[in-house]
Amino acid sequence: MLLLSCCILGDLMNRYIFFGLLLITGSLVFWAYEDKEKTEKYNKEPKITQEYREEMFKKKVYDEETKKDTDASITTGFNPLKDESQKDTDKSTTANSNPLKDESEIDPNLTDVDYYNNAIKFQNENNMSEALLNIEKAIKLKKTLKYLQYKAYYLQKSEKYNEVINFIYETIDSSEFENDYYAYYLLGEAQFALKKYTQSKESYKKSIELNNQYQYAYLGLGKSLYHLDSKKKAIEYLLIAKKKNIKGEDVDDYLCKSYKDLNDEDNAIKYCK
C-alpha cells in the first residue's frame, strides 16, 4: 500500500514537473518572439525619427533666425528687397530735394520778341508744344493781337480743338479778337474738326465778312455747306476759293464730290483725280 502511494505521488510530481517545464518553455518562446518584434521595430524607427528630429530642429533654428532678422528690419527700417540702385536713387532724391523748375517761368533776360522768335523756331521744327509754351510766355510779357493769333494757331495745330474754341471766345469777349477775321477762321476750323458744321459755317461767314479776300475762309464755308447737304451753295464758295489760287487738294476733292452728288459728271470729271 505504501509502495502504491509512493508510485502515485511520484507520477503526479513527474506530471507537475512536465507541465511546469512546458509552461516555462512556452513563456520563454513568447517572450523571445515579442522581444524580436520590438527589436526589429526599434531598428527601423530610429533612423526616420532621428532625421525627423533633425529637420524639426533645423526648422526651429531657421524660424528663430528669420524672426530676429524681421524684427531687426522693422526696428532699423532696413529693407532686404531694396537693391543698390534703389539706394542710389534715395541718395539722389535726398541730394536734389529742390522742386522742379516751373517751365512757364519767365526768364528775366528774355523779351517778348525773344520768346516769339523761339516759338517760330519750334514751329518750323514742327514742335507745336514748345512753340505754344514760348508764345504764351511772350503774351505774358506783352499781349498783342499777333501773339494771340499764334497761340490760337498752335492750339489748332496741336488738335486741341475745344481749347481753341474756349480761348477764342474768351479773347473775343475781352475785345482783342472782336474784329479779327483770322480768329474767326480758326474758330471755324476747330468747330469743323469737331463736326459742328452749323457753327463752323457761321464762323467762316464772319471771317469773310471781316476780310473778303481770305481764301481759306471760303474753302471752310464751302466744306461746311457740303456736310450740311447744301451742295449747290458749297460749289459756289468752293469755286471762289479755287479762283483765289488756294493751295491744297481739299478744294478739288470737295468740288468733285459735290458735282457727283448732283449727278453732274461733266463738271465732276474736271476736279476728280
SERO-4910 file (N, C-alpha, C, O; in steps of 0.05 Angstrom, whole numbers):
BEGIN
 pado doro    nc1    nc2    nc3   cac1   cac2   cac3    cc1    cc2    cc3    oc1    oc2    oc3
  Met    A     17    -24      0      0      0      0     18     25      0     13     44    -15
  Leu    A     36     25     16     55     48     18     70     51     -8     76     73    -17
  Leu    A     76     28    -20     91     29    -45     73     40    -67     83     56    -83
  Leu    A     47     33    -66     29     43    -87     26     74    -84     25     88   -104
  Ser    A     23     83    -59     20    112    -55     45    127    -64     43    149    -75
  Cys    A     67    115    -60     92    128    -68     94    130    -99    103    150   -110
  Cys    A     84    108   -111     85    108   -141     66    130   -152     73    144   -171
  Ile    A     42    131   -140     22    151   -149     33    179   -145     31    197   -162
  Leu    A     44    184   -121     55    210   -115     78    217   -133     81    240   -141
  Gly    A     94    198   -140    117    203   -158    107    210   -186    118    227   -200
  Asp    A     86    196   -195     75    201   -221     63    229   -223     67    243   -243
  Leu    A     49    237   -202     38    264   -201     60    286   -202     57    306   -216
  Met    A     80    281   -187    102    300   -187    115    303   -214    122    325   -223
  Asn    A    118    279   -227    130    280   -254    113    297   -273    122    312   -290
  Arg    A     86    292   -270     67    307   -288     69    337   -283     69    354   -301
  Tyr    A     69    344   -256     71    373   -249     97    385   -260     98    408   -270
  Ile    A    118    369   -257    144    379   -267    143    383   -297    153    403   -307
  Phe    A    131    364   -311    129    365   -340    113    390   -349    122    405   -366
  Phe    A     89    393   -337     73    416   -345     86    442   -337     84    463   -351
  Gly    A    100    442   -315    114    466   -307    136    474   -326    139    497   -334
  Leu    A    151    453   -334    172    458   -354    160    467   -381    171    485   -394
  Leu    A    138    455   -388    124    462   -413    115    491   -412    118    506   -432
  Leu    A    104    500   -390     94    527   -386    118    547   -388    116    568   -400
  Ile    A    139    540   -375    163    557   -374    174    560   -403    181    582   -412
  Thr    A    175    537   -416    186    538   -444    169    555   -462    179    571   -478
  Gly    A    142    552   -460    124    568   -476    127    598   -470    127    614   -488
  Ser    A    130    604   -445    133    633   -437    159    644   -449    159    667   -459
  Leu    A    180    628   -447    205    637   -458    204    642   -488    214    661   -498
  Val    A    190    623   -502    188    625   -531    171    651   -538    179    665   -556
  Phe    A    149    656   -523    132    680   -528    148    706   -523    147    725   -539
  Trp    A    163    706   -500    178    730   -494    200    735   -515    205    758   -522
  Ala    A    212    714   -524    233    717   -544    222    728   -570    235    745   -583
  Tyr    A    198    719   -578    185    728   -603    177    758   -601    181    773   -619
  Glu    A    166    764   -577    157    792   -573    181    811   -573    180    833   -583
  Asp    A    202    801   -560    227    817   -559    239    822   -586    250    843   -592
  Lys    A    236    801   -603    247    803   -630    231    824   -646    244    840   -661
  Glu    A    204    824   -643    188    844   -657    195    873   -649    198    891   -665
  Lys    A    198    876   -622    205    903   -612    232    912   -622    236    935   -630
  Thr    A    251    892   -623    278    899   -633    277    908   -662    290    927   -669
  Glu    A    262    892   -678    260    899   -707    247    926   -710    257    942   -727
  Lys    A    226    931   -696    212    957   -697    230    980   -689    231   1001   -701
  Tyr    A    245    975   -668    263    995   -657    285   1001   -678    293   1024   -682
  Asn    A    295    979   -691    316    983   -710    307    998   -735    323   1012   -748
  Lys    A    281    996   -741    271   1011   -764    265   1040   -757    269   1058   -773
  Glu    A    255   1046   -733    246   1072   -726    267   1093   -721    263   1116   -728
  Pro    A    290   1086   -709    309   1107   -701    318   1125   -723    321   1149   -720
  Lys    A    324   1113   -747    335   1129   -769    315   1151   -777    322   1174   -780
  Ile    A    289   1143   -782    268   1162   -790    263   1183   -768    262   1207   -774
  Thr    A    261   1173   -745    256   1191   -722    279   1211   -719    274   1234   -713
  Gln    A    303   1201   -722    326   1219   -719    327   1240   -741    332   1264   -736
  Glu    A    321   1231   -765    321   1251   -787    299   1271   -783    303   1295   -788
  Tyr    A    276   1262   -775    253   1280   -770    260   1300   -748    255   1324   -751
  Arg    A    273   1290   -727    280   1308   -705    301   1328   -714    299   1352   -707
  Glu    A    320   1319   -731    340   1338   -741    327   1360   -758    334   1383   -756
  Glu    A    308   1351   -776    294   1370   -792    278   1391   -776    279   1415   -781
  Met    A    265   1380   -756    249   1398   -739    267   1417   -724    260   1441   -720
  Phe    A    290   1407   -715    309   1424   -701    319   1447   -719    321   1470   -711
  Lys    A    326   1439   -744    336   1459   -763    315   1480   -769    321   1503   -770
  Lys    A    290   1470   -773    268   1489   -778    264   1508   -755    259   1532   -760
  Lys    A    266   1498   -731    262   1515   -708    284   1537   -707    278   1560   -701
  Val    A    309   1528   -712    331   1547   -712    327   1568   -734    332   1592   -730
  Tyr    A    319   1559   -758    314   1577   -781    293   1598   -775    295   1621   -780
  Asp    A    270   1588   -763    248   1606   -756    257   1627   -736    250   1650   -738
  Glu    A    273   1618   -717    282   1637   -697    300   1658   -709    299   1682   -703
  Glu    A    318   1650   -728    336   1669   -741    321   1688   -759    326   1712   -759
  Thr    A    301   1677   -773    284   1694   -791    269   1715   -775    268   1738   -783
  Lys    A    259   1706   -752    244   1725   -735    262   1747   -725    254   1770   -723
  Lys    A    288   1740   -719    307   1760   -710    312   1780   -732    312   1805   -727
  Asp    A    316   1770   -757    321   1788   -780    297   1806   -785    301   1830   -791
  Thr    A    273   1795   -783    249   1810   -788    246   1832   -767    239   1855   -774
  Asp    A    251   1825   -742    250   1845   -721    270   1867   -725    265   1891   -721
  Ala    A    294   1859   -734    315   1879   -739    307   1897   -762    312   1921   -761
  Ser    A    294   1885   -782    285   1901   -805    264   1922   -797    266   1945   -805
  Ile    A    246   1913   -780    225   1932   -771    237   1953   -754    229   1977   -755
  Thr    A    256   1946   -737    268   1965   -719    286   1986   -733    284   2010   -728
  Thr    A    302   1976   -752    322   1993   -765    312   2006   -791    324   2025   -801
  Gly    A    290   1995   -802    280   2005   -827    294   1993   -851    290   2003   -873
  Phe    A    310   1973   -847    325   1961   -869    306   1944   -885    290   1928   -874
  Asn    A    307   1946   -911    290   1930   -929    308   1912   -945    323   1921   -962
  Pro    A    307   1885   -940    325   1867   -953    319   1865   -983    336   1856   -998
  Leu    A    295   1874   -992    289   1873  -1020    299   1897  -1036    298   1897  -1060
  Lys    A    307   1917  -1022    316   1942  -1036    344   1937  -1047    363   1930  -1032
  Asp    A    348   1941  -1073    374   1937  -1086    391   1962  -1084    383   1983  -1074
  Glu    A    415   1959  -1094    435   1980  -1092    426   2005  -1108    431   2028  -1101
  Ser    A    413   1999  -1131    404   2021  -1148    383   2038  -1134    382   2063  -1138
  Gln    A    367   2025  -1118    347   2040  -1103    360   2057  -1082    351   2080  -1076
  Lys    A    382   2047  -1070    397   2063  -1050    408   2088  -1063    407   2110  -1052
  Asp    A    419   2084  -1088    430   2107  -1103    408   2127  -1109    412   2151  -1107
  Thr    A    384   2117  -1116    361   2135  -1121    353   2151  -1097    347   2174  -1098
  Asp    A    354   2137  -1073    347   2151  -1048    367   2173  -1043    360   2195  -1035
  Lys    A    393   2168  -1048    413   2188  -1044    409   2211  -1063    411   2235  -1055
  Ser    A    403   2204  -1088    398   2225  -1108    374   2243  -1101    375   2267  -1103
  Thr    A    353   2230  -1091    329   2244  -1083    335   2263  -1060    325   2286  -1059
  Thr    A    351   2253  -1041    358   2269  -1018    375   2293  -1026    371   2316  -1016
  Ala    A    394   2287  -1044    413   2308  -1051    399   2330  -1068    406   2353  -1066
  Asn    A    380   2321  -1085    366   2340  -1102    337   2345  -1092    318   2338  -1106
  Ser    A    335   2355  -1069    309   2359  -1057    294   2383  -1067    271   2388  -1060
  Asn    A    307   2400  -1084    294   2423  -1095    272   2415  -1114    276   2397  -1130
  Pro    A    249   2428  -1114    228   2422  -1133    236   2429  -1161    253   2446  -1166
  Leu    A    222   2416  -1181    228   2421  -1209    222   2450  -1216    203   2462  -1206
  Lys    A    238   2460  -1233    234   2488  -1242    209   2490  -1259    206   2473  -1277
  Asp    A    193   2509  -1255    168   2513  -1270    175   2521  -1298    188   2542  -1302
  Glu    A    165   2505  -1318    171   2511  -1346    159   2537  -1356    168   2549  -1375
  Ser    A    138   2546  -1342    124   2570  -1351    138   2595  -1339    129   2618  -1344
  Glu    A    159   2591  -1323    172   2614  -1310    186   2631  -1332    198   2621  -1350
  Ile    A    183   2657  -1328    195   2676  -1347    224   2681  -1341    231   2687  -1318
  Asp    A    241   2679  -1362    269   2686  -1358    272   2717  -1360    265   2729  -1380
  Pro    A    282   2729  -1339    284   2759  -1339    303   2770  -1360    302   2793  -1366
  Asn    A    320   2752  -1371    339   2761  -1391    327   2760  -1419    340   2769  -1439
  Leu    A    302   2750  -1422    290   2748  -1449    266   2767  -1451    252   2773  -1431
  Thr    A    262   2777  -1475    239   2795  -1480    217   2780  -1494    220   2756  -1501
  Asp    A    194   2793  -1498    172   2780  -1512    180   2773  -1541    171   2753  -1551
  Val    A    197   2789  -1553    206   2784  -1580    223   2759  -1581    222   2743  -1600
  Asp    A    240   2755  -1560    257   2731  -1558    239   2706  -1557    244   2686  -1571
  Tyr    A    219   2707  -1540    201   2684  -1538    185   2680  -1564    180   2657  -1571
  Tyr    A    178   2701  -1577    164   2699  -1603    182   2685  -1623    173   2667  -1638
  Asn    A    207   2694  -1625    226   2681  -1643    230   2652  -1637    233   2635  -1654
  Asn    A    232   2646  -1611    234   2618  -1603    210   2601  -1612    213   2579  -1621
  Ala    A    186   2613  -1610    162   2600  -1618    163   2593  -1648    156   2571  -1656
  Ile    A    172   2613  -1664    174   2609  -1693    194   2586  -1699    189   2570  -1717
  Lys    A    216   2586  -1684    237   2566  -1688    225   2538  -1683    229   2520  -1699
  Phe    A    210   2535  -1661    198   2509  -1655    176   2502  -1675    171   2479  -1681
  Gln    A    162   2522  -1684    141   2518  -1704    153   2506  -1730    143   2487  -1742
  Asn    A    176   2517  -1738    190   2507  -1762    200   2478  -1758    204   2464  -1777
  Glu    A    205   2471  -1733    213   2444  -1727    190   2425  -1722    193   2402  -1715
  Asn    A    166   2436  -1726    141   2422  -1722    137   2412  -1692    125   2392  -1687
  Asn    A    149   2428  -1674    146   2422  -1646    126   2442  -1634    133   2463  -1623
  Met    A    100   2436  -1637     80   2455  -1630     76   2459  -1600     68   2480  -1591
  Ser    A     83   2439  -1584     80   2442  -1555    100   2462  -1545     93   2479  -1528
  Glu    A    125   2462  -1555    145   2482  -1546    139   2509  -1558    143   2530  -1545
  Ala    A    129   2509  -1583    121   2535  -1595     99   2548  -1579     99   2572  -1574
  Leu    A     79   2532  -1570     57   2542  -1554     67   2553  -1527     59   2574  -1518
  Leu    A     86   2538  -1515     97   2547  -1489    111   2574  -1491    108   2591  -1474
  Asn    A    126   2578  -1513    141   2602  -1516    123   2626  -1523    127   2648  -1514
  Ile    A    102   2621  -1540     85   2643  -1547     68   2652  -1523     61   2675  -1520
  Glu    A     62   2633  -1505     47   2640  -1480     65   2658  -1462     54   2676  -1449
  Lys    A     91   2653  -1462    109   2670  -1447    110   2698  -1459    112   2718  -1445
  Ala    A    110   2699  -1486    111   2725  -1500     86   2740  -1493     87   2765  -1488
  Ile    A     63   2727  -1491     37   2740  -1485     38   2751  -1456     27   2772  -1450
  Lys    A     50   2736  -1438     52   2745  -1410     68   2771  -1408     62   2789  -1392
  Leu    A     88   2773  -1426    105   2798  -1425     91   2821  -1440     93   2844  -1432
  Lys    A     77   2814  -1462     64   2835  -1478     41   2822  -1494     46   2806  -1512
  Lys    A     17   2829  -1488     -6   2818  -1502    -11   2834  -1528    -19   2857  -1527
  Thr    A     -6   2821  -1550    -12   2833  -1576    -30   2815  -1592    -32   2791  -1587
  Leu    A    -43   2826  -1612    -61   2810  -1629    -46   2788  -1644    -56   2766  -1646
  Lys    A    -22   2795  -1653     -6   2775  -1667      1   2751  -1650     -1   2728  -1658
  Tyr    A      9   2756  -1625     16   2734  -1606     -9   2717  -1600     -7   2693  -1599
  Leu    A    -32   2731  -1597    -57   2716  -1591    -65   2698  -1615    -74   2676  -1611
  Gln    A    -61   2709  -1639    -67   2693  -1663    -49   2668  -1664    -58   2647  -1672
  Tyr    A    -24   2672  -1658     -5   2649  -1659    -13   2628  -1637    -11   2604  -1642
  Lys    A    -21   2637  -1614    -29   2618  -1594    -53   2601  -1604    -53   2577  -1601
  Ala    A    -73   2615  -1616    -96   2600  -1626    -87   2581  -1648    -98   2559  -1650
  Tyr    A    -69   2590  -1665    -58   2573  -1687    -44   2548  -1676    -48   2526  -1686
  Tyr    A    -27   2552  -1655    -13   2529  -1644    -32   2509  -1630    -28   2485  -1631
  Leu    A    -52   2520  -1617    -72   2502  -1605    -86   2486  -1627    -92   2462  -1624
  Gln    A    -92   2500  -1649   -106   2486  -1672    -88   2464  -1683    -97   2442  -1688
  Lys    A    -62   2470  -1687    -44   2451  -1698    -39   2427  -1679    -32   2405  -1687
  Ser    A    -42   2433  -1653    -39   2412  -1633    -65   2395  -1630    -66   2377  -1613
  Glu    A    -85   2402  -1646   -111   2388  -1646   -125   2390  -1619   -140   2373  -1611
  Lys    A   -120   2413  -1606   -134   2419  -1581   -158   2437  -1587   -159   2460  -1580
  Tyr    A   -178   2424  -1601   -199   2440  -1613   -217   2454  -1592   -225   2477  -1596
  Asn    A   -224   2440  -1571   -240   2453  -1551   -226   2476  -1537   -238   2496  -1530
  Glu    A   -200   2473  -1534   -184   2495  -1522   -184   2519  -1541   -185   2542  -1533
  Val    A   -182   2513  -1567   -183   2535  -1587   -209   2551  -1584   -209   2575  -1583
  Ile    A   -231   2536  -1584   -257   2549  -1582   -260   2566  -1557   -268   2589  -1558
  Asn    A   -252   2554  -1534   -254   2569  -1509   -236   2593  -1508   -244   2615  -1499
  Phe    A   -212   2590  -1518   -193   2612  -1519   -203   2635  -1536   -201   2658  -1528
  Ile    A   -213   2629  -1560   -222   2650  -1578   -247   2664  -1567   -248   2689  -1569
  Tyr    A   -265   2649  -1556   -289   2662  -1545   -281   2680  -1521   -292   2702  -1519
  Glu    A   -263   2671  -1505   -254   2687  -1482   -240   2713  -1492   -244   2735  -1481
  Thr    A   -224   2710  -1513   -210   2733  -1524   -228   2752  -1538   -225   2777  -1537
  Ile    A   -249   2741  -1552   -269   2759  -1565   -283   2775  -1544   -289   2799  -1548
  Asp    A   -290   2762  -1522   -305   2776  -1500   -288   2798  -1489   -299   2818  -1479
  Ser    A   -262   2795  -1489   -245   2817  -1478   -235   2836  -1500   -217   2852  -1496
  Ser    A   -248   2834  -1523   -246   2853  -1546   -221   2849  -1564   -220   2860  -1586
  Glu    A   -200   2833  -1555   -176   2830  -1572   -183   2818  -1599   -171   2826  -1620
  Phe    A   -201   2798  -1600   -207   2784  -1625   -234   2794  -1637   -244   2781  -1656
  Glu    A   -245   2814  -1626   -272   2822  -1634   -275   2825  -1664   -296   2816  -1675
  Asn    A   -257   2838  -1677   -259   2843  -1706   -236   2831  -1722   -227   2841  -1742
  Asp    A   -226   2808  -1712   -204   2795  -1725   -214   2772  -1742   -224   2752  -1732
  Tyr    A   -211   2774  -1768   -221   2754  -1787   -206   2727  -1782   -219   2705  -1785
  Tyr    A   -180   2728  -1775   -165   2703  -1772   -174   2687  -1748   -175   2663  -1749
  Ala    A   -182   2701  -1727   -192   2688  -1703   -217   2672  -1709   -221   2650  -1700
  Tyr    A   -235   2685  -1725   -260   2672  -1732   -255   2648  -1752   -269   2628  -1751
  Tyr    A   -235   2651  -1768   -227   2629  -1786   -218   2605  -1769   -227   2582  -1774
  Leu    A   -200   2610  -1750   -190   2588  -1733   -213   2576  -1716   -213   2552  -1711
  Leu    A   -231   2593  -1707   -254   2583  -1693   -271   2564  -1710   -280   2543  -1701
  Gly    A   -274   2572  -1736   -289   2555  -1755   -274   2529  -1759   -287   2508  -1761
  Glu    A   -248   2530  -1761   -232   2505  -1765   -235   2486  -1742   -238   2462  -1746
  Ala    A   -234   2496  -1717   -238   2479  -1693   -266   2467  -1692   -269   2443  -1686
  Gln    A   -286   2483  -1699   -313   2473  -1699   -317   2452  -1721   -331   2432  -1717
  Phe    A   -305   2457  -1744   -307   2438  -1766   -294   2411  -1758   -305   2390  -1764
  Ala    A   -271   2412  -1745   -257   2388  -1736   -274   2372  -1717   -273   2347  -1716
  Leu    A   -290   2386  -1701   -308   2372  -1682   -335   2366  -1694   -354   2357  -1681
  Lys    A   -337   2370  -1721   -362   2364  -1736   -386   2380  -1728   -409   2372  -1729
  Lys    A   -380   2404  -1718   -401   2423  -1712   -405   2442  -1736   -397   2465  -1735
  Tyr    A   -416   2431  -1757   -417   2444  -1783   -434   2470  -1784   -427   2489  -1797
  Thr    A   -456   2470  -1769   -472   2494  -1769   -457   2517  -1756   -458   2540  -1766
  Gln    A   -443   2511  -1734   -427   2532  -1720   -403   2541  -1737   -397   2565  -1739
  Ser    A   -390   2521  -1750   -367   2528  -1766   -375   2545  -1790   -360   2564  -1798
  Lys    A   -399   2540  -1802   -409   2556  -1824   -411   2585  -1816   -403   2603  -1831
  Glu    A   -422   2591  -1792   -426   2618  -1783   -399   2632  -1777   -395   2655  -1783
  Ser    A   -380   2616  -1767   -353   2628  -1761   -339   2635  -1787   -327   2657  -1789
  Tyr    A   -340   2618  -1807   -328   2624  -1833   -341   2648  -1846   -327   2665  -1858
  Lys    A   -367   2650  -1845   -381   2673  -1856   -373   2699  -1842   -370   2720  -1856
  Lys    A   -369   2698  -1816   -360   2721  -1801   -332   2729  -1810   -325   2753  -1813
  Ser    A   -315   2709  -1814   -287   2714  -1823   -287   2728  -1851   -272   2747  -1855
  Ile    A   -305   2719  -1869   -307   2731  -1896   -318   2759  -1894   -310   2777  -1909
  Glu    A   -337   2763  -1876   -348   2790  -1872   -327   2810  -1863   -328   2833  -1871
  Leu    A   -308   2801  -1847   -287   2818  -1837   -264   2821  -1858   -250   2841  -1858
  Asn    A   -261   2801  -1875   -240   2802  -1895   -248   2784  -1918   -245   2759  -1918
  Asn    A   -259   2796  -1939   -270   2780  -1961   -248   2771  -1981   -254   2760  -2002
  Gln    A   -223   2776  -1974   -201   2767  -1991   -187   2741  -1980   -169   2730  -1993
  Tyr    A   -196   2732  -1957   -182   2709  -1945   -195   2683  -1956   -216   2675  -1948
  Gln    A   -179   2671  -1974   -190   2648  -1990   -196   2623  -1973   -214   2608  -1980
  Tyr    A   -182   2620  -1951   -186   2595  -1936   -213   2596  -1921   -224   2575  -1914
  Ala    A   -223   2619  -1915   -249   2621  -1903   -271   2612  -1922   -290   2600  -1914
  Tyr    A   -267   2618  -1949   -286   2609  -1969   -285   2578  -1971   -306   2565  -1974
  Leu    A   -261   2567  -1970   -259   2538  -1971   -273   2525  -1947   -288   2506  -1950
  Gly    A   -268   2536  -1923   -281   2525  -1899   -311   2527  -1901   -325   2509  -1893
  Leu    A   -321   2550  -1911   -350   2553  -1914   -362   2533  -1934   -383   2521  -1929
  Gly    A   -347   2530  -1956   -357   2510  -1976   -357   2482  -1965   -377   2467  -1971
  Lys    A   -337   2474  -1950   -337   2447  -1938   -359   2444  -1918   -372   2423  -1916
  Ser    A   -364   2465  -1902   -385   2463  -1881   -412   2460  -1895   -429   2443  -1886
  Leu    A   -417   2475  -1917   -442   2473  -1931   -446   2446  -1944   -468   2435  -1945
  Tyr    A   -424   2434  -1953   -426   2407  -1965   -436   2387  -1944   -453   2371  -1950
  His    A   -425   2389  -1920   -433   2370  -1899   -462   2376  -1888   -474   2359  -1875
  Leu    A   -471   2401  -1893   -498   2408  -1886   -518   2403  -1909   -541   2411  -1909
  Asp    A   -508   2388  -1929   -524   2379  -1952   -534   2403  -1969   -556   2402  -1980
  Ser    A   -517   2424  -1971   -524   2446  -1989   -503   2446  -2011   -485   2463  -2011
  Lys    A   -505   2427  -2029   -484   2422  -2049   -481   2445  -2068   -458   2453  -2075
  Lys    A   -503   2457  -2077   -501   2479  -2096   -487   2503  -2083   -470   2516  -2096
  Lys    A   -494   2510  -2059   -482   2532  -2045   -453   2526  -2039   -435   2543  -2040
  Ala    A   -447   2500  -2033   -420   2492  -2028   -402   2497  -2052   -380   2507  -2050
  Ile    A   -413   2490  -2076   -398   2493  -2101   -392   2523  -2105   -370   2530  -2114
  Glu    A   -411   2540  -2099   -408   2569  -2103   -383   2580  -2088   -367   2594  -2099
  Tyr    A   -381   2572  -2062   -359   2582  -2046   -333   2568  -2052   -311   2579  -2050
  Leu    A   -335   2543  -2059   -311   2527  -2067   -298   2538  -2092   -274   2539  -2095
  Leu    A   -314   2547  -2111   -304   2559  -2136   -290   2586  -2131   -271   2592  -2144
  Ile    A   -301   2601  -2112   -288   2626  -2104   -261   2621  -2093   -241   2634  -2099
  Ala    A   -259   2600  -2075   -233   2593  -2064   -214   2584  -2086   -190   2591  -2085
  Lys    A   -225   2569  -2105   -208   2560  -2127   -197   2583  -2143   -174   2582  -2151
  Lys    A   -213   2603  -2148   -205   2626  -2164   -183   2643  -2150   -167   2657  -2162
  Lys    A   -184   2641  -2123   -164   2656  -2108   -138   2640  -2104   -122   2646  -2086
  Asn    A   -134   2621  -2122   -109   2605  -2122   -102   2592  -2095    -79   2593  -2086
  Ile    A   -122   2581  -2083   -118   2567  -2057   -100   2543  -2061   -102   2529  -2081
  Lys    A    -83   2538  -2042    -65   2515  -2043    -78   2490  -2030    -95   2493  -2012
  Gly    A    -70   2467  -2039    -80   2442  -2027   -101   2429  -2045   -111   2441  -2063
  Glu    A   -107   2404  -2039   -125   2388  -2056   -153   2387  -2045   -171   2376  -2057
  Asp    A   -158   2399  -2021   -184   2398  -2009   -206   2410  -2027   -227   2399  -2030
  Val    A   -199   2433  -2040   -219   2446  -2056   -228   2429  -2080   -252   2427  -2086
  Asp    A   -209   2416  -2094   -216   2399  -2116   -231   2374  -2107   -250   2366  -2120
  Asp    A   -223   2364  -2084   -237   2340  -2074   -266   2345  -2068   -284   2330  -2074
  Tyr    A   -271   2368  -2055   -299   2375  -2048   -315   2384  -2072   -339   2379  -2073
  Leu    A   -303   2396  -2092   -317   2402  -2117   -324   2377  -2132   -347   2374  -2142
  Cys    A   -306   2358  -2132   -311   2332  -2145   -335   2318  -2131   -354   2309  -2145
  Lys    A   -335   2317  -2105   -357   2303  -2090   -383   2318  -2093   -404   2305  -2096
  Ser    A   -382   2344  -2093   -407   2360  -2095   -420   2356  -2122   -444   2351  -2124
  Tyr    A   -404   2357  -2144   -415   2353  -2171   -426   2325  -2174   -446   2320  -2187
  Lys    A   -412   2305  -2163   -421   2278  -2165   -447   2274  -2151   -465   2260  -2161
  Asp    A   -450   2286  -2127   -475   2283  -2112   -498   2296  -2127   -521   2288  -2124
  Leu    A   -492   2316  -2145   -513   2328  -2161   -516   2315  -2188   -530   2324  -2206
  Asn    A   -502   2292  -2192   -502   2277  -2217   -492   2293  -2241   -501   2289  -2264
  Asp    A   -474   2312  -2235   -463   2328  -2257   -435   2317  -2263   -414   2328  -2254
  Glu    A   -434   2296  -2279   -409   2283  -2285   -390   2299  -2302   -366   2297  -2300
  Asp    A   -401   2316  -2319   -385   2333  -2337   -367   2352  -2321   -343   2355  -2327
  Asn    A   -378   2364  -2300   -362   2382  -2283   -346   2366  -2262   -323   2374  -2255
  Ala    A   -357   2344  -2254   -342   2328  -2234   -316   2319  -2244   -296   2318  -2230
  Ile    A   -315   2310  -2270   -291   2299  -2282   -268   2320  -2282   -245   2312  -2284
  Lys    A   -275   2346  -2282   -255   2367  -2282   -238   2367  -2256   -215   2376  -2256
  Tyr    A   -251   2358  -2234   -238   2361  -2208   -231   2334  -2195   -215   2333  -2176
  Cys    A   -242   2313  -2205   -236   2286  -2193   -209   2277  -2203   -203   2278  -2227
  Lys    A   -192   2268  -2185   -165   2259  -2192   -166   2230  -2201   -145   2219  -2208
***
